[in-house]
């Protein structure tokens, strides 16, 4: 009986003591975490990263552990141990700016390779880094030095190839021409450059023929918007025909005009004095062109207006927010709803979309639509991602809408590539046209101007536009 009483009493005492024992364990655990956390913080202050990580793990503090690893990576980067720094930053995942610091490590490593003269390795590293910082510029600098090395070693063919690919960077074109003259023994620099690229005398004559045919083209005399069309008349006034819901056809001020362009629901006209006038939908400010001066060429996106100035810069108003501050020496432009492409005076291209960033400087025309860009080379071929279009030849101009790409051929016919399904009559009408001087394709129809001034329309042409064309045939 006494034994049972002792057991019962012991259990009661133990039950009374358990909360105190648990509290003691909790207190000890809390104190240990606090101690480990304090030691981790002190280790971070002292720059003892391994100790800091160990104590942070004891304290179950991911925040302190990540901070310690981050600071360790920064120290490695600043100390020039780029590989170790990169590995540490990579281990941090999306902590802070760790991924940006990974790029910084690779950039610094590439710079170190430049300093040691390892230009090819540095060039490859900078290429992989684009568009980080000025990696694109550093890539070109390294390529230029590699070309100079080839030249110094007597490998003129490889030097030419690299300089040629670098055009228009620095004096790459002049250097390429100088080497080309030596390689080909051709005194004409332009011909020498082409011959060094593998062109023959027959190719050169073909390019000259293409250029002569290109000079017969017109530009800006016709334009197509959404169910409306613009026509530049011989006396310098512009006619607008079709849907006028937004006032895009109310063009009383369109006199002394040298070019027209059409957006989705607005019209644009360039005047002989370099000013620009607009009509139609101004929801996004696309018609705010009254202050524009010294303009030489115009273009419209769906909800945007653009103008090329005499100094080669580009004006813009409308929906898009492209940074065009770096666009200089621009000669011509083309736009769509989502992008702008520009042809520079040196034959190279600028583009707000990656689709249109083609290397080199042998282009004479370019056009763009959402998701695709096309660049016309001087030899009459097209640079693009589409193999069927890339096989085209003998072209003197290219133009597109969202639905179709047209290639204007030297013989006046059209090459046609649907960008979306076309009605059979639209496609067949385009393929049958001859003697084309200018083309303005729309979504479901196109307006064409022949070399003798005749207007044609293809596709599902609105009745008012068809009637205008029929009533404005050139006099015999």
FENMOJO-V867946 format. One record per helix or strand of 3 or more residues. SS is the DSSP state (hx for helix, st for strand). FROM is the first residue (numbers start at 0). TO is the last residue. Records with the same first field share a line. If there is no record, write none. Layout:
SS=FROM-TO + FROM-TO
//
This chain:
hx=1-45 + 48-57 + 61-77 + 81-90 + 97-114 + 118-128 + 134-151 + 155-165 + 171-183 + 188-195 + 200-213 + 353-355 + 386-389 + 423-431 + 462-470
st=221-223 + 227-231 + 237-241 + 256-261 + 265-270 + 275-279 + 294-299 + 303-308 + 313-317 + 329-334 + 339-343 + 348-350 + 362-368 + 371-376 + 394-399 + 403-408 + 413-417 + 435-440 + 444-449 + 454-458
//
